[in-house]
Every structure is written in structure tokens, then in C-alpha cells.
Amino acid sequence: MDFQHRAGGKTGSGGVASASESNRDRRERLRQLALETIDINKDPYFMKNHLGSYECKLCLTLHNNEGSYLAHTQGKKHQTNLARRAAKEAKEAPAQPAPAKVKVEVKKFVKIGRPGYKVFTSQRSHCIGPRHRFMSAYEQRIEPPDRRWQYLLLAAEPYETIAFKVPSREIDKAENRFWTHWNRETKQFFLQFHFKMEKALPQSSGPPPPAGVKRPPSLMSGVGNHPNESLPPPPPGGMSVPPLPPGAPGATHMPTQIDH
């Protein structure tokens, strides 16, 4: 406010404001604050008549300025009328039914018969025998993994797969130290393996297995030719092979020495 040129005031200083002027200044400040937070143009009960004054259509009151109307909207009379109008509208509004649940209709049809079909059985061939594999301790879920051990798995359907716990050392896959044999007549499976030594050992002086015995491939190498089941499995490395009888297949002819 400008307090200069008032009665009782000194030159260069503001005079004492009257009570009406202080109220007018207070109302103006409140109006400015209210206009910053409330938009009168969006109020459905606010109306400006042809005389330039403002009316409240809800309470049917007349106001000279916007500040007076804003003060009226915060009063008890206006708030009471708002509550009555809301209760009246809620009572007159028709009750809206709850949305019905979606009902899925069951499809009905006439059965005309059974469709044609064929059954194929994946029967295992008779030439396929048991299979084996070496598994690390971290692949199994039966025991806590231990890096000191590995497992030798043997599988032969329809039997359950069995496993043997062996030390976790490198397997010697040399031809005369690792071999398998499957006898289809007696249904026996033989497997021999050796661990690799830290130092290379000299080759065994014993003769190799008989020529008639073939070593079938292991599980990882697939299915190949099968050995002659009528012959026994070859002996372990380092053992001598007994001589075959004369006339037997694979027997070698030794020359005879005559003393003169």
C-alpha cells in the first residue's frame, strides 16, 4: 500500500492506514492467492451477470468482486449446499448393476467315429548292446560333487543305469589297455580300463589279442561292427595268450626242428 500523503503523516513517510483500507488490502491479497490455486472459470456455479457483478448459482448469492465469491465458496453455507446437492444426485441416480460375468458356451457337436491311426514301435535292434560313459562328479545329482572322484556309467535298456565310483584320473585309451566285449548269447558285458601313469611305462612284451576278437566302439564313438560273441574276451594287458589248438581259425603254423 501507498501510505504517503495521508493525514497525520510526515513528509517522506507513510501515514497510518485506516481499518477499511487494511481490510481492502487483505482481501486483495487473499484474492490473488486464491486465483493462483483455484480456477474460477471451471467452477460450474460461478456466473457473471449483465451488471458486472458475480453470482453463485448454487446459493443464489450476489458478489461484487472475485475475492468475495472465493471467500463465499470457502464458507459454511456454500459447503453445506454442495453436500446436499451431492446427496440428492446420488439418491436420484439409478443403481448400476454389477457387470455380468462372461459365460463361455460349451461347444456341442455330434461324434461321428474314431479317426484312423497307426502305431509305430521304436524297437531296439538286436545288434545294439550295453553302452558306457565316464561322467564327472559335477554332472551327477546324487552325491555332493567331489573332484577326487568320477563315475563310470553302464546303461542297458530296459535295466536301470548303474554307476561305479572310481578315482578321477585320466583313463588310458590305448588299444591294448582299454577294451569292451558284449556277448549276446550269455548277455554278459565286459569292460577293462587302466589309469594313465605319471611316467610312461614300456609296452608290454605280451602278444596282442587274437585276430578274431574285435573291440567294439564305446558309447561316445557310436555303434560299429561287433566282435565275435563265440570267443572269450581278450586278456588284460601284460598276460600271455594260451596257444590255440591246431586247425583252429587264427592258429599259426610253427616249423618243426629235426636233429640230425
C-alpha positions in Angstrom: 0.0 0.0 0.0 1.0 3.5 -0.5 0.9 5.3 2.8 2.1 8.7 1.6 0.1 11.9 1.5 -2.1 10.8 4.4 -3.4 13.0 7.2 -1.1 13.0 10.2 1.8 11.7 8.2 5.2 13.2 7.8 6.7 14.2 4.5 8.6 11.2 3.1 6.9 8.7 5.3 3.7 6.7 5.2 0.7 7.7 7.2 -1.4 5.5 9.5 -3.8 3.3 7.4 -7.4 3.1 8.4 -9.2 -0.2 9.3 -11.1 -0.2 6.0 -8.0 0.3 3.9 -6.3 -2.6 5.7 -9.2 -4.9 5.2 -9.3 -3.9 1.5 -5.7 -4.7 1.1 -6.1 -8.0 3.0 -9.0 -9.0 0.7 -7.0 -8.2 -2.4 -4.0 -10.3 -1.2 -6.3 -13.2 -0.4 -7.9 -12.9 -3.9 -4.6 -13.0 -5.6 -3.6 -16.1 -3.6 -6.9 -17.8 -4.3 -6.7 -17.1 -8.0 -3.3 -18.8 -8.1 -4.7 -22.1 -6.8 -8.4 -22.0 -7.9 -9.6 -21.5 -11.5 -12.9 -19.7 -11.2 -13.7 -20.3 -14.9 -14.0 -24.0 -14.2 -16.5 -23.6 -11.3 -19.9 -24.7 -12.5 -21.7 -22.4 -10.0 -19.8 -19.2 -10.9 -21.7 -16.7 -13.1 -21.2 -13.1 -14.1 -24.4 -11.2 -14.8 -25.1 -8.2 -17.1 -24.5 -5.7 -14.3 -20.8 -6.8 -13.9 -21.3 -8.5 -10.5 -20.8 -12.2 -9.7 -23.5 -14.7 -8.7 -23.4 -18.1 -7.1 -26.0 -20.3 -8.9 -26.0 -22.8 -6.0 -26.6 -20.5 -3.1 -28.2 -17.6 -5.2 -25.9 -15.0 -3.7 -24.6 -11.8 -5.3 -20.9 -10.7 -5.0 -19.2 -7.5 -6.1 -15.8 -9.0 -7.0 -14.0 -12.3 -7.4 -12.5 -12.2 -4.0 -15.9 -12.0 -2.4 -17.0 -15.0 -4.4 -13.9 -17.0 -3.5 -14.5 -16.3 0.2 -18.1 -17.4 -0.2 -17.0 -20.8 -1.7 -14.9 -21.5 1.4 -17.8 -20.6 3.8 -20.1 -22.9 5.7 -23.3 -22.1 3.6 -21.7 -23.0 0.2 -20.1 -26.2 1.6 -23.4 -27.3 3.1 -25.2 -26.7 -0.2 -22.5 -28.7 -2.0 -23.1 -31.7 0.3 -26.9 -31.6 -0.1 -26.5 -31.5 -3.9 -24.2 -34.5 -3.9 -26.5 -36.5 -1.7 -29.5 -35.6 -3.9 -27.7 -36.7 -7.1 -26.6 -39.9 -5.5 -30.2 -40.7 -4.5 -31.7 -39.9 -7.8 -29.1 -41.7 -9.8 -30.3 -45.2 -10.9 -28.4 -48.1 -9.3 -26.0 -49.5 -11.8 -25.9 -53.3 -11.9 -22.7 -55.1 -11.5 -21.1 -56.3 -14.8 -22.2 -59.8 -15.6 -19.5 -62.5 -15.8 -18.6 -63.6 -19.3 -20.1 -67.1 -19.8 -18.3 -69.4 -22.1 -20.7 -71.6 -24.1 -19.7 -75.2 -24.3 -19.4 -76.3 -27.9 -21.6 -79.2 -28.7 -21.1 -81.5 -31.7 -22.1 -84.9 -32.9 -19.4 -87.6 -32.7 -19.1 -89.4 -36.0 -16.5 -92.1 -35.1 -12.8 -92.6 -34.3 -10.1 -91.3 -36.7 -7.7 -93.7 -38.3 -4.3 -94.1 -36.7 -1.2 -96.3 -36.8 1.2 -97.4 -34.0 4.9 -97.5 -34.6 7.2 -99.1 -32.0 10.8 -98.0 -31.9 12.2 -101.4 -31.2 15.9 -101.7 -30.4 18.0 -103.7 -32.8 19.4 -107.0 -31.5 22.9 -105.9 -32.5 23.0 -103.0 -30.1 24.5 -103.8 -26.7 25.1 -102.0 -23.5 26.7 -98.6 -23.5 29.2 -96.9 -21.2 30.4 -93.4 -20.4 32.6 -91.7 -17.9 30.9 -88.9 -16.0 32.5 -86.2 -13.8 31.3 -85.7 -10.2 29.8 -82.3 -11.2 27.3 -83.9 -13.6 25.5 -86.1 -11.1 22.9 -85.0 -8.5 23.0 -87.9 -6.1 26.1 -87.1 -4.0 27.9 -83.8 -3.2 30.4 -83.1 -6.0 33.9 -84.1 -5.2 36.7 -83.5 -7.7 38.6 -86.5 -6.5 36.1 -89.0 -8.0 34.4 -89.7 -11.3 31.7 -92.2 -12.3 31.6 -95.0 -14.9 28.0 -95.3 -16.2 26.7 -98.5 -17.7 23.3 -98.4 -19.5 21.4 -101.3 -20.9 17.7 -101.0 -21.6 15.3 -101.9 -20.1 17.5 -102.1 -17.0 18.3 -99.1 -14.8 21.6 -97.2 -15.4 24.3 -98.2 -12.9 27.4 -96.2 -11.9 30.7 -97.1 -10.4 32.7 -94.6 -8.4 36.3 -94.5 -9.5 39.2 -92.1 -8.8 39.2 -89.0 -11.0 42.3 -89.8 -13.0 42.9 -89.8 -16.7 41.9 -93.0 -18.5 44.4 -94.8 -20.7 42.7 -95.3 -24.0 45.5 -97.4 -25.5 44.3 -100.2 -27.7 45.8 -103.0 -25.6 44.7 -101.5 -22.3 41.1 -100.3 -22.9 38.5 -102.7 -24.4 34.9 -103.8 -24.2 33.2 -107.0 -25.1 29.4 -107.8 -25.4 28.4 -111.5 -25.5 24.9 -111.7 -27.0 24.5 -115.4 -26.1 25.3 -115.1 -22.4 24.2 -111.5 -22.2 27.4 -110.5 -20.5 29.3 -107.2 -20.9 33.0 -106.9 -20.2 34.9 -103.6 -19.9 38.5 -103.2 -19.0 40.3 -99.8 -18.4 43.5 -98.6 -16.9 44.6 -95.3 -15.4 47.4 -93.4 -17.1 50.6 -93.4 -15.0 52.6 -90.3 -14.4 55.6 -91.9 -16.1 55.3 -93.7 -19.4 55.7 -97.4 -18.9 57.3 -99.6 -21.5 55.0 -101.5 -23.8 54.0 -105.0 -22.7 56.0 -107.8 -24.4 53.0 -110.0 -24.5 51.3 -110.6 -27.9 48.2 -108.7 -28.8 44.7 -110.3 -28.5 43.7 -112.9 -31.1 42.8 -111.5 -34.5 39.3 -112.9 -34.3 38.3 -110.6 -31.4 37.4 -107.1 -32.4 37.0 -104.3 -30.0 33.6 -102.6 -30.4 33.4 -98.8 -30.2 32.4 -97.2 -26.9 29.4 -95.1 -26.2 30.8 -91.9 -27.5 32.1 -93.3 -30.8 28.7 -94.7 -31.9 27.7 -98.2 -33.0 30.0 -100.1 -35.2 30.9 -103.7 -36.1 30.6 -106.2 -33.3 33.0 -108.8 -32.2 32.6 -112.5 -32.5 30.5 -113.4 -29.5 31.6 -117.0 -29.5 35.2 -116.0 -28.4 36.0 -115.1 -24.8 37.1 -111.6 -24.0 40.8 -110.7 -24.6 43.0 -111.0 -21.6 44.2 -107.9 -19.7 47.4 -106.2 -20.7 50.6 -108.0 -19.8 49.2 -111.5 -19.7 50.2 -114.1 -22.3 47.7 -115.7 -24.6 47.5 -119.6 -24.5 48.2 -121.3 -27.8 45.2 -122.2 -29.9 44.6 -125.9 -30.9 45.7 -127.0 -34.3 43.2 -126.3 -37.0 41.5 -123.5 -35.1 41.0 -120.3 -37.0 43.8 -117.8 -36.4 46.3 -120.5 -35.3 49.8 -120.0 -36.7 51.9 -122.9 -38.1 55.3 -123.2 -36.3 58.1 -125.0 -38.2 59.4 -128.2 -36.7 63.1 -128.7 -36.0 64.7 -132.1 -36.7 68.0 -133.0 -35.1 70.4 -134.9 -37.4 
